[in-house]
Amino acid sequence: MTPKSGVLLLLCCVFAIAAVGCVFELSSGEPDFGTTTTTIILALSVPLTIVSFLWAVQDTRANQE
């Protein structure tokens, strides 16, 4: 693993935690940051989780060859 892929995996974990937290906040009825802000955070964190994970995998595979 390279430092770049490690940072990307760290970001992936942070984005995934944010997404799960937003789902729980929205399901509780009254989110702390408001519905609009929490929905925006959720809408951004899900694709960023996927993209950062895929970039980390690509970087690791590229450096193994």
N, CA and C atoms as an extended XYZ file, in Angstrom:
195
Properties=species:S:1:pos:R:3:atomname:S:1:resname:S:1:resid:I:1 pbc="F F F"
N         0.851       -1.167        0.000 N   MET     1
C         0.000        0.000        0.000 CA  MET     1
C         0.903        1.239        0.000 C   MET     1
N         0.528        2.184       -0.821 N   THR     2
C         1.265        3.444       -0.878 CA  THR     2
C         0.607        4.463        0.050 C   THR     2
N         1.316        5.530        0.380 N   PRO     3
C         0.688        6.572        1.201 CA  PRO     3
C        -0.560        7.160        0.533 C   PRO     3
N        -0.523        7.285       -0.782 N   LYS     4
C        -1.680        7.822       -1.500 CA  LYS     4
C        -2.895        6.918       -1.323 C   LYS     4
N        -2.725        5.618       -1.487 N   SER     5
C        -3.860        4.712       -1.328 CA  SER     5
C        -4.315        4.649        0.125 C   SER     5
N        -3.386        4.807        1.061 N   GLY     6
C        -3.767        4.843        2.468 CA  GLY     6
C        -4.630        6.047        2.804 C   GLY     6
N        -4.264        7.197        2.252 N   VAL     7
C        -5.067        8.410        2.467 CA  VAL     7
C        -6.433        8.263        1.814 C   VAL     7
N        -6.463        7.671        0.631 N   LEU     8
C        -7.746        7.463       -0.046 CA  LEU     8
C        -8.644        6.512        0.739 C   LEU     8
N        -8.064        5.472        1.332 N   LEU     9
C        -8.857        4.570        2.161 CA  LEU     9
C        -9.346        5.262        3.432 C   LEU     9
N        -8.523        6.133        3.991 N   LEU    10
C        -8.937        6.919        5.152 CA  LEU    10
C       -10.128        7.796        4.798 C   LEU    10
N       -10.040        8.476        3.664 N   LEU    11
C       -11.153        9.312        3.210 CA  LEU    11
C       -12.401        8.476        2.955 C   LEU    11
N       -12.216        7.299        2.385 N   CYS    12
C       -13.342        6.398        2.134 CA  CYS    12
C       -14.050        6.062        3.446 C   CYS    12
N       -13.286        5.770        4.480 N   CYS    13
C       -13.878        5.445        5.785 CA  CYS    13
C       -14.617        6.643        6.375 C   CYS    13
N       -14.028        7.824        6.264 N   VAL    14
C       -14.668        9.023        6.806 CA  VAL    14
C       -15.975        9.309        6.071 C   VAL    14
N       -15.947        9.200        4.744 N   PHE    15
C       -17.168        9.433        3.966 CA  PHE    15
C       -18.238        8.395        4.281 C   PHE    15
N       -17.833        7.142        4.462 N   ALA    16
C       -18.801        6.094        4.789 CA  ALA    16
C       -19.424        6.324        6.170 C   ALA    16
N       -18.618        6.744        7.123 N   ILE    17
C       -19.146        7.043        8.458 CA  ILE    17
C       -20.125        8.215        8.384 C   ILE    17
N       -19.791        9.215        7.577 N   ALA    18
C       -20.693       10.364        7.412 CA  ALA    18
C       -22.021        9.922        6.797 C   ALA    18
N       -21.954        9.023        5.814 N   ALA    19
C       -23.181        8.545        5.178 CA  ALA    19
C       -24.062        7.787        6.165 C   ALA    19
N       -23.458        6.905        6.942 N   VAL    20
C       -24.230        6.137        7.928 CA  VAL    20
C       -24.828        7.070        8.978 C   VAL    20
N       -24.044        8.039        9.427 N   GLY    21
C       -24.554        8.998       10.398 CA  GLY    21
C       -25.723        9.796        9.860 C   GLY    21
N       -25.646       10.182        8.582 N   CYS    22
C       -26.746       10.933        7.971 CA  CYS    22
C       -28.009       10.089        7.873 C   CYS    22
N       -27.856        8.816        7.552 N   VAL    23
C       -29.029        7.939        7.477 CA  VAL    23
C       -29.700        7.840        8.841 C   VAL    23
N       -28.900        7.667        9.894 N   PHE    24
C       -29.478        7.598       11.234 CA  PHE    24
C       -30.121        8.917       11.630 C   PHE    24
N       -29.480       10.021       11.312 N   GLU    25
C       -30.050       11.330       11.642 CA  GLU    25
C       -31.379       11.550       10.921 C   GLU    25
N       -31.419       11.202        9.635 N   LEU    26
C       -32.662       11.396        8.872 CA  LEU    26
C       -33.769       10.465        9.347 C   LEU    26
N       -33.400        9.269        9.769 N   SER    27
C       -34.423        8.333       10.225 CA  SER    27
C       -34.930        8.671       11.630 C   SER    27
N       -34.178        9.494       12.369 N   SER    28
C       -34.613        9.848       13.718 CA  SER    28
C       -35.746       10.866       13.717 C   SER    28
N       -35.942       11.529       12.606 N   GLY    29
C       -37.048       12.471       12.500 CA  GLY    29
C       -36.616       13.915       12.436 C   GLY    29
N       -35.727       14.357       13.322 N   GLU    30
C       -35.284       15.757       13.356 CA  GLU    30
C       -33.756       15.811       13.431 C   GLU    30
N       -33.076       15.885       12.266 N   PRO    31
C       -31.613       15.924       12.260 CA  PRO    31
C       -31.071       17.186       12.940 C   PRO    31
N       -29.902       17.070       13.549 N   ASP    32
C       -29.280       18.186       14.250 CA  ASP    32
C       -28.957       19.352       13.315 C   ASP    32
N       -28.502       19.047       12.106 N   PHE    33
C       -28.130       20.088       11.146 CA  PHE    33
C       -29.265       20.469       10.218 C   PHE    33
N       -30.434       19.902       10.406 N   GLY    34
C       -31.564       20.163        9.526 CA  GLY    34
C       -31.629       19.135        8.416 C   GLY    34
N       -32.802       18.975        7.885 N   THR    35
C       -33.016       17.949        6.860 CA  THR    35
C       -32.254       18.253        5.579 C   THR    35
N       -32.275       19.499        5.155 N   THR    36
C       -31.625       19.864        3.891 CA  THR    36
C       -30.123       19.638        3.958 C   THR    36
N       -29.489       20.125        4.996 N   THR    37
C       -28.039       19.982        5.128 CA  THR    37
C       -27.642       18.522        5.256 C   THR    37
N       -28.378       17.763        6.044 N   THR    38
C       -28.068       16.345        6.228 CA  THR    38
C       -28.249       15.571        4.925 C   THR    38
N       -29.265       15.919        4.152 N   THR    39
C       -29.483       15.257        2.866 CA  THR    39
C       -28.365       15.588        1.887 C   THR    39
N       -27.892       16.824        1.901 N   ILE    40
C       -26.777       17.202        1.023 CA  ILE    40
C       -25.514       16.444        1.410 C   ILE    40
N       -25.248       16.356        2.705 N   ILE    41
C       -24.076       15.605        3.166 CA  ILE    41
C       -24.181       14.144        2.741 C   ILE    41
N       -25.357       13.564        2.879 N   LEU    42
C       -25.567       12.175        2.462 CA  LEU    42
C       -25.374       12.020        0.962 C   LEU    42
N       -25.936       12.934        0.187 N   ALA    43
C       -25.836       12.857       -1.271 CA  ALA    43
C       -24.395       13.004       -1.755 C   ALA    43
N       -23.582       13.733       -1.024 N   LEU    44
C       -22.170       13.877       -1.404 CA  LEU    44
C       -21.300       12.741       -0.881 C   LEU    44
N       -21.600       12.252        0.299 N   SER    45
C       -20.722       11.264        0.912 CA  SER    45
C       -20.818        9.879        0.277 C   SER    45
N       -21.970        9.513       -0.218 N   VAL    46
C       -22.104        8.173       -0.826 CA  VAL    46
C       -21.247        8.043       -2.090 C   VAL    46
N       -21.367        8.950       -3.074 N   PRO    47
C       -20.504        8.804       -4.246 CA  PRO    47
C       -19.019        9.004       -3.925 C   PRO    47
N       -18.705        9.879       -2.974 N   LEU    48
C       -17.308       10.080       -2.607 CA  LEU    48
C       -16.721        8.841       -1.944 C   LEU    48
N       -17.540        8.095       -1.209 N   THR    49
C       -17.084        6.830       -0.623 CA  THR    49
C       -16.690        5.857       -1.719 C   THR    49
N       -17.558        5.717       -2.690 N   ILE    50
C       -17.309        4.767       -3.786 CA  ILE    50
C       -16.100        5.183       -4.607 C   ILE    50
N       -16.030        6.447       -4.963 N   VAL    51
C       -14.945        6.939       -5.813 CA  VAL    51
C       -13.606        6.837       -5.096 C   VAL    51
N       -13.536        7.227       -3.840 N   SER    52
C       -12.256        7.160       -3.128 CA  SER    52
C       -11.804        5.716       -2.942 C   SER    52
N       -12.736        4.797       -2.739 N   PHE    53
C       -12.365        3.383       -2.630 CA  PHE    53
C       -11.814        2.865       -3.956 C   PHE    53
N       -12.493        3.202       -5.046 N   LEU    54
C       -12.028        2.743       -6.361 CA  LEU    54
C       -10.668        3.332       -6.714 C   LEU    54
N       -10.444        4.599       -6.383 N   TRP    55
C        -9.132        5.207       -6.632 CA  TRP    55
C        -8.048        4.545       -5.798 C   TRP    55
N        -8.351        4.184       -4.571 N   ALA    56
C        -7.372        3.506       -3.719 CA  ALA    56
C        -7.013        2.144       -4.290 C   ALA    56
N        -8.009        1.419       -4.765 N   VAL    57
C        -7.752        0.109       -5.369 CA  VAL    57
C        -6.938        0.259       -6.649 C   VAL    57
N        -7.282        1.227       -7.478 N   GLN    58
C        -6.520        1.457       -8.715 CA  GLN    58
C        -5.073        1.822       -8.408 C   GLN    58
N        -4.858        2.685       -7.427 N   ASP    59
C        -3.494        3.088       -7.070 CA  ASP    59
C        -2.701        1.906       -6.556 C   ASP    59
N        -3.304        1.072       -5.738 N   THR    60
C        -2.601       -0.090       -5.207 CA  THR    60
C        -2.260       -1.072       -6.311 C   THR    60
N        -3.196       -1.320       -7.203 N   ARG    61
C        -2.927       -2.245       -8.309 CA  ARG    61
C        -1.854       -1.703       -9.242 C   ARG    61
N        -1.875       -0.407       -9.490 N   ALA    62
C        -0.869        0.185      -10.383 CA  ALA    62
C         0.541        0.096       -9.790 C   ALA    62
N         0.637        0.173       -8.483 N   ASN    63
C         1.962        0.126       -7.852 CA  ASN    63
C         2.428       -1.282       -7.544 C   ASN    63
N         1.589       -2.293       -7.740 N   GLN    64
C         2.012       -3.673       -7.522 CA  GLN    64
C         2.715       -4.242       -8.754 C   GLN    64
N         2.500       -3.641       -9.880 N   GLU    65
C         3.094       -4.182      -11.123 CA  GLU    65
C         4.527       -3.768      -11.307 C   GLU    65
